[in-house]
Amino acid sequence: RRQRQMCIRDRMHTYIHTQNDIRESTERLTAIDKRYPGLFLRCHESYLVNPDRVTEITRFHLTLINGTTLPIPEKKYTAVKKRLSEMLAKEK
């Protein structure tokens, strides 16, 4: 399970990025998040990320180990940063 890096939702499909490939699904991010509780961080309405794959969080952006930068809405930045810290602390 931990190999999943992120899930991205467009209007009709969800793209699940792993270390080795990209899989397509019609399942909504909310359903994926519920199926794997505590595995993903919701940093944006269109993105779920595996906190283990986050290398940096800066004002309104999150960077993954593969170099992908994802936006964090201004109003949610503080909550996302706090949740990321909590999730990473649980794993130690």
C-alpha positions in Angstrom: 0.0 0.0 0.0 2.7 2.5 0.9 4.1 2.5 -2.7 1.2 4.8 -3.8 2.5 8.3 -4.3 -0.6 10.2 -5.1 -4.0 10.2 -6.6 -5.3 12.9 -8.9 -8.9 13.5 -9.8 -10.1 15.2 -13.0 -13.8 15.5 -13.9 -14.3 11.9 -14.9 -11.2 9.9 -13.8 -8.8 9.3 -10.9 -5.2 8.7 -11.7 -3.3 6.7 -9.1 0.5 7.2 -9.4 2.8 4.6 -8.0 6.5 4.2 -8.1 6.2 2.0 -11.2 3.1 3.1 -13.1 -0.1 5.2 -13.4 -3.5 3.5 -13.0 -6.8 4.9 -14.0 -10.0 4.6 -12.1 -13.5 6.1 -12.1 -13.6 6.0 -8.3 -13.7 9.3 -6.5 -10.9 10.5 -4.2 -13.3 10.5 -1.2 -14.0 6.8 -1.7 -10.3 6.0 -2.1 -9.5 8.0 1.1 -12.2 6.2 3.0 -11.0 2.8 1.8 -7.5 3.5 3.0 -8.0 5.6 6.2 -4.8 7.4 7.3 -2.8 6.5 4.2 -3.3 9.7 2.3 -3.2 13.4 3.0 -5.8 15.6 1.2 -3.7 18.6 0.2 -6.2 19.9 -2.4 -9.7 18.9 -3.6 -8.1 17.2 -6.6 -5.2 15.5 -4.9 -4.5 12.9 -2.3 -0.8 12.3 -1.4 1.1 9.7 0.5 2.8 11.6 3.3 5.9 9.4 3.0 6.5 10.8 -0.4 6.5 14.4 0.6 9.9 16.0 0.7 9.0 19.6 1.3 6.0 21.8 2.2 6.3 25.5 1.5 3.7 28.3 1.5 0.9 27.0 -0.7 2.9 24.1 -2.3 3.9 20.6 -1.5 6.8 18.8 -3.2 7.0 15.0 -3.7 10.1 12.8 -3.9 9.7 12.6 -7.7 9.9 16.4 -8.0 6.1 16.9 -8.6 4.8 20.1 -7.0 1.2 20.2 -5.9 -0.8 23.3 -4.9 -2.2 23.8 -1.4 -5.1 26.3 -1.2 -4.2 29.4 0.8 -7.1 28.8 3.2 -6.1 25.2 3.9 -2.3 25.6 4.1 -2.1 25.7 8.0 -4.4 22.7 8.4 -2.6 20.6 5.7 0.8 21.4 7.2 -0.4 20.4 10.7 -2.0 17.2 9.4 1.1 16.2 7.5 3.2 16.6 10.7 0.7 14.5 12.6 0.7 11.7 10.0 4.5 11.6 9.9 4.8 11.6 13.7 2.5 8.6 13.9 4.8 6.5 11.7 7.9 7.1 14.0 
